[in-house]
Amino acid sequence: MNKLDVLYEDNHVIVVVKPCNILSQADITGDLDMLTLIKGYLKEKYQKPGNVYLGLVHRLDRPVGGIMVFAKTSKAAARLSKQVQKHELEKQYYAIICGKMNDKKGEFCDHLKKLSNGNTIVVSSDDSEGKEAKLSYQVVKEEGNYSLVRIQLLTGRHHQIRVQFASRGYPLLGDRRYGGENAPRLALFSYHLAFYHPIKKEKLIFEKAPSGEVWQLFFS
């Protein structure tokens, strides 16, 4: 993997861009993950002996790239986690969907249920295992049979964006799991992240445009 893309760093937090197909944190695969990568970066940069503290505040699914914030102290981790719980940490995504939507902006509200095979499905609101999933979206641009959509998550459910669009007949490009056309990468990227600094309290806003082969239709 290339050099770590650090957008911001101070004594309390570090904001980086997670490449697609890198884990947010280690799992049973033993594959490369962001926590390990950033700890290695901090250890080398500051010549730290022993373990380096780094708190995972939120996650991005493995195939999804985008901006993430990590906490460098336990106090920062606790305060940022509270923002996540209160939906004060803003995440916005770009996605390329297959098809053109009649409604160019709107809101999706469903109940989603994660299955034992790792897939997520839309279920009735009567299903006790279903969890409410909400997002708002706006179509930014259309090219051929593809649409670039800007999405704001109002809840954070497993595979939420992918499932809510696919269930309406607009699967994401590269999302073979949910019926999207084949592509080198899943066309989903967290391009905007905003939160309140855990110590200084001011609002920090970060944006990064997606790049790579799958995005060339909309981002030169």
VENNORUR-V903249 format. One record per backbone hydrogen bond with DSSP energy under -1.0 kcal/mol. NH is the residue of the N-H (numbers start at 1). CO is the residue of the C=O. E is the energy in kcal/mol with one decimal. If there is no record, write none. Layout:
BEGIN
nh & co & e
NH & CO & E
NH & CO & E
END
This chain:
BEGIN
nh & co & e
6 & 4 & -1.1
7 & 15 & -2.7
8 & 15 & -1.5
10 & 13 & -2.3
14 & 70 & -2.2
15 & 8 & -2.9
16 & 68 & -2.4
17 & 5 & -2.0
18 & 66 & -3.7
21 & 62 & -2.5
22 & 19 & -1.1
23 & 32 & -1.6
30 & 27 & -1.5
34 & 23 & -2.5
35 & 24 & -1.3
37 & 33 & -2.1
38 & 34 & -3.0
39 & 35 & -2.3
40 & 36 & -2.1
41 & 37 & -2.0
42 & 38 & -2.8
43 & 39 & -2.6
44 & 40 & -2.1
45 & 41 & -2.7
46 & 42 & -2.4
48 & 43 & -1.6
55 & 71 & -3.3
64 & 61 & -1.8
65 & 188 & -1.2
66 & 18 & -2.2
67 & 190 & -2.6
68 & 16 & -2.8
70 & 14 & -2.6
71 & 55 & -2.3
72 & 12 & -3.5
77 & 73 & -2.2
78 & 74 & -2.3
79 & 75 & -2.1
80 & 76 & -2.6
81 & 77 & -2.4
82 & 78 & -1.5
83 & 79 & -1.4
84 & 80 & -2.0
85 & 81 & -2.2
86 & 82 & -1.9
87 & 84 & -1.4
88 & 83 & -3.1
90 & 194 & -2.5
92 & 192 & -2.2
93 & 151 & -2.9
94 & 189 & -2.7
95 & 149 & -2.1
96 & 187 & -1.8
97 & 147 & -2.6
98 & 171 & -2.7
99 & 145 & -3.7
106 & 137 & -2.0
108 & 135 & -2.5
110 & 133 & -2.4
112 & 131 & -2.8
113 & 121 & -2.6
115 & 119 & -3.5
118 & 115 & -1.7
121 & 113 & -2.5
123 & 111 & -3.2
127 & 124 & -1.7
130 & 127 & -1.4
131 & 112 & -2.8
133 & 110 & -3.1
135 & 108 & -1.9
136 & 152 & -2.3
137 & 106 & -2.6
138 & 150 & -2.0
139 & 104 & -3.6
140 & 148 & -3.1
141 & 148 & -1.3
143 & 146 & -2.5
146 & 143 & -2.3
147 & 97 & -2.0
148 & 141 & -3.1
149 & 95 & -3.1
150 & 138 & -3.1
151 & 93 & -2.8
152 & 136 & -2.7
153 & 91 & -1.3
154 & 134 & -2.3
155 & 134 & -1.2
160 & 157 & -1.9
163 & 159 & -2.6
164 & 160 & -2.8
165 & 161 & -2.0
166 & 162 & -2.0
167 & 163 & -2.6
168 & 165 & -1.1
169 & 166 & -1.9
170 & 165 & -2.4
173 & 96 & -2.9
174 & 181 & -2.7
175 & 172 & -2.1
176 & 174 & -1.3
180 & 175 & -3.3
187 & 173 & -2.6
188 & 186 & -2.0
189 & 94 & -2.4
190 & 65 & -2.5
191 & 189 & -1.2
192 & 92 & -1.8
193 & 206 & -2.5
194 & 90 & -1.9
195 & 204 & -2.0
197 & 202 & -3.2
201 & 197 & -1.6
204 & 195 & -3.4
206 & 193 & -2.8
208 & 191 & -2.1
215 & 212 & -1.4
216 & 213 & -1.1
218 & 215 & -1.7
219 & 215 & -2.6
END
